[in-house]
Amino acid sequence: MTNGSIHNKPELAQYDTNGQLRHLVGIGGLTAAQITRILDTADGFNTAPGTAPTKVPLLRGHTICNLFFENSTRTRTTFELAAQRLSADVVNFDVGTSSRTKGEHDLDTLYTLQAMGATLFCVRHPDDGAADYFARHVAPGVSVINAGDGTNAHPTQALLDVYTIRAHHPDFHNLRVALVGDVRHSRVARSTIAALQALGATDIRVVGPNAFLPHDVDQLGVSTTTDFAAGVDGADIIMGLRIQRERIQGSILEDENDYHRHYGLTANNLAHAKPDAHIMHPGPINRAVEIDADIAYGPNSLILEQVRNGIAVRMAIMALIAGGRTPNDTT
C-alpha cells in the first residue's frame, strides 16, 4: 500500500474543527498540551497491579475492529482489553483466514468491516503510511488509530512510553534518554523520540552499530554514537530496541553474540550507566540478544509497567476519540 504513504501527502488533520481527536496516526503535529491531556486521561483508567479493573460504559454501542495485518501480542491484546473495559464490542481481524488470502484489496476489507458497523479501526500494517491511507478513506464518524505501520510510526506505544516515564521522571526538560539498538528500522523509536521532544526532552541519544543508526539523524534531532558506555553515561532512561529482522533487507548483522556483547543490556554493559537508571523495552524482547532476562525483569526495569500502562493509555485514546460520539454520529 505504498501509494498511501504519508510522506507524499500533507499531514492528516488528526483533530476535528471542534478540537476533538478524530484519528491518531502519528505523534507529529501533537502539542505538549494535547499529549498531556491523553496522559492525564489515562490516569483515570489506570489500576494498581492485582486490582480488578472497572468496566465503564463509555463506548457501549461502538464496535472496535483490530485490523492487524501483522502479528502482535502486546498491542493487539491491550487494544482488545481497552475496548472491552470501555464496554465496546470488539472484532479481531485474522488476516490468515480472511478474504485477503483470496486477493481482496486492503481497502475493500476496510469498507466491508465498516459496512458491518465498525466505528473505530486499530490498524497494524507492514507498509509505511497505511494508517494514514485508511484514515483518509473511512466514512464520516469512523476513526483510525495507528497500531504500527512499517518503519514509520507507532504512536500509542510512544504515548505509553512517555506515560511510564512521566510516573518516574516528570521533568522532561531535564530528562536524559538513551535508545539502544535498531533505531534505523524502528517505528517505536521514531514515535517515542517525537513524543519526548514534544514534552520538552532535549537530551536523547541513539546508541548502536552503524548499521542500526538512522540515516536522517539531523531531522530527528538526536545525538548518535557507536560507543555504548558513552551513550548511556548519565542517562535516566535506557530503552532497548528489538532488531527488526522482518524489515531488514539481507543480513546487516553478522554476529548476534558480538552484538549482545557490545550493545546488549547486560550487567556488564550497564555497569557504565547510573545505578538507578530505569530500563525500558517495547517488546517483544529477544533474550541474550538485546537484553538479558535478569535485566528485563530486574528491580530497575519498567518493562512490565509499560505493558500494563498500555491498556490505560489506549483506553484514553479511544475515549477521547469516540467517547463523546454516538455510534451513528457522522460529525
N, C-alpha and C positions, 0 to 999 in steps of 0.2 A: 504494500500500500504506500509506496514511496511518493505517489502523486498527492498524498495528503500531508507531506512534510510541512511542519510549521515554519521551517526555515525559508520557505518560498512564499509565505503569506504574511500579511500584517498580523500582529498579535491578537489573538482572540480576546474579546471582551468577556472576562470571567464574572464580572458583576453587572447586574442589570441597571436600568436607568434609575431605579429606586435605591441603589446601593446594596442590593441583596446579592449574595453569592449565587450565581446561576450554574457555573461549571467550575471544576478545578482540574485544569490540565497541566499547570506548571506553577512554579514559585515566582517566575519572572513577572514583574508588574505589581505584585502584592506589597503593600506598605507594611511597616512595622506595626501600625495600629490594626491593620486587617489580620495579620498573623497573630498578634496578641489576643485579638477577640476570639480566634479559633482556639488558642491555647487556654484562655480563661473559660471558654465554654466547656472544654474537655475536663477542666477541674470539677465541674458539676456532675460529670458522668463517671469519674474515676472511683474505684472502690479499692479498699485495702486488700492485700493478699489473704485468702481464706474467708473473705466476706462474700456472702451471696449477693450477686448484683441485683439491682432493682430494675424491673421492666417498666418502661414508660410508654404511654400511648401516642407519642408524638407523631409517628409515621404510620399509624393504623390506616389501612386502606391503600397504602402505597405498595407497589411491587418493585423490589430492588433486584436487578439482574447482574450477577457476577459474570461478566463476559470475558473469560480468560482464555486467550489463545496460546498461553504459555503455562507451564506447570508452576504451582505455588503451594506452599504450606501455610506460612505465617500470614501473608497478605490476604489470601482468599478466605482463610478461616476467620481472621479478625474482622474482615468486612461482613462476613455472614453473621458472626456473633453480634457485631454492632447493629446491623439491621434488625436482627431478631429482638434485641434489647430495646429497640425503638418501636417494636410491635409491627414492623413491616413484614410482608410476605417476601420470601427470598427464593430466587431461581438461580441455581448454579449451572452455567452453560458448560457442557462437556464437549470440547472440540473433537475429541476422538470418536464420539458416537453421533456427531451432528451431521447435517446435510453438507457441511463444508467438505467432508470427505468425498462427496459426490460432485464437487465443483462449485458449490454455491459461493457467490461473492460475499465478502465480509459485510458489505453494506446491506445486502439483501438479508443476511442473518439479523442485523440490527433492526431493519424495518419489520421483519417477521415478529421478533420479540416485542418490539414497540407496539405492533398491532394487537398483541396479546395482553397489553395493558401495563408494560413496564414503564415506570416513571423516572427511574434513575438507573444508569448503567455504570458499573465499576469495571473499567476496561484495562486489561493487560494484553499487550501485543508486542511481537518482536520487531515491528517496524517503527522507526522514529516518526513522531507526528501522528500516530494512529488515533490517539485520544482526541487530539485537536480535529482531525478529519471527521471523526464520529460526531463530535460536538457541533460541527458546522452543518450536519445533516439530520440531526434529530428534530422532531416536531416541537413546536412551542409547548412549554410546560414540561418538557422532558430534559433531563440533565445528565451530564457525563462527569465522572471522576476518573482521573488517570491513575491506574494502579500499576503503572510502569510501562513505558514504551521504548523499546530498543535500548540505545545508549543515551537517550535524550533526557528523560525526566522521570522522577518518582516522588511527586510532591507530598503524598501522605506519609511516606517514610521520612522525608525531611522534616515534616511537621512533628511527627512523634519523636524524632531525634532531638529537635530543639526543645520540645516539651520535656523530655527526660533530662536534658542538660539543665534547663531552667530550674528544675527542682533542686539541683545541687550547686549550680553556679548562675545565680540570677543576673549577675552583671555581665552582659555580653560584651560590653565595651572593653573590659579588661580580661576577656577570656582568651586563652591560648589553646588552639586545637591542632592536632596532627592527624591527618588521614594517611594511613599506611597501606600500600598495596596497589591494586589495579584501578587507578583513578581514570586512566585513559578510556576505558570501556564501561565505566560505572555511571549509570543514571542516578544512583543514590548519591554519589559524591557530588555531582553537579547540582542536584536539587538541595542537598544539605549545605553546600557552600553558599548557595544563593540565599537560603533561609538565615544562615548565620550572619551573612553580610547585611541583610535587611534589618536584623535586630541589633546591628552595631558592632559585630565582631570584625576585627581587622587583622589579627594575628592568626592566620590559617596557613598551615604548612602541608604540602603534599610530599610524601616520602615513598620512595620505591626505586626499582631499577629503571633505567632509561626507557625500556620498552613499555613501562606502565605509566610514565609521566605524560600528562596531557599535552597535545600539540598547541592548544590555544590558551596557554598559561597566562598570557598578557590579558586576554579577555576575562579570564576567571578571576584575576586579581589576587592570586595566592603566590606564596613562595614555594620553590621546589628544591629537593635535594635527594641525592642517592645515598647520603650518609644517615643511617638510622639514628645513631647517637645524637647527631646534631639536630635532626628533625624533631625528636621527641623531647629534647632538652627543655625543661621548664613548662612543658605542656600540661594543661589541666585535664584535657580530654584526649585520649588516643583511640582513634577508631580504625579497626582493621577492616579491610575490604576483601571480598572474595575475588579470586581470579575468574574472570568472566569467560570461561572456555568456550561457551556457546556463541560468543560474539567475536572471537578471535579467529582471523583467517590464518591457517597454518599454525606452526609452533614457534612462539616467540619466547617460551620459557623452556630452556634446555634441561634444567635440573631442579626438580621440586625440593630436593633435600638442601641444595645450595640456597634456594630462595628462603626456605624455612630458617636456615642458619643465619642468613643476613637480615631478613625482613620479617620473620615470624614474630608474633607476640609471645615471646618465651620469657622465662625468668631471667635468663642470661641477658637477652637484649633489653628487657625492661629495667635492668639494673642501671641503665643510663637515664631513666626517667625519674620524675618526682615520685617519692614513695606513696603519695596519696593520689596520684593521677588515676582518673577513672577510665576504665576500659569499655569500649562500645564496639558493636558489630551488628550490621543489619541482618545478618543471616542469609542463607544457611552457612554455617561455618564448616570449613574443611580442617578437621583436626590434624595437627602435625604438618600443616602447610602454612596457613596464615595465622593460626593461633593454636596454643596448647589448651587442652581441656581444663587443666588446673588454673589457667588464667581466665578462660571463658566463664568459669563458674566459681572464681575466687572472690575474696572479700572486696576487691576494688571494681568488680565487674558490674555493669549496668545492663547487660545483655538481656536478661530475663525481664528486667524492668521495662526495657524498650518494647518487648513483646506485649507485656500487659498494658502498657500505655497506648499501644496501637489500637486497642478496642475503643478506649475513651476518645482518642483523637479522631478516629473515623466516625464515631457516633456524633461528635461535634460537627464535623464537616457535613455529614448527612442532615443533621438537624438544621444547620444554618442554610443549607440549600433547599431542603424540602419541608422543613418543619412548619413554615408559615403558609404553606400552599396546599390546597386540596388536590387530590389525585386528578381532578378534571380541570384544574386551573391552567389556562394557556397563556397567562401573562408572564 
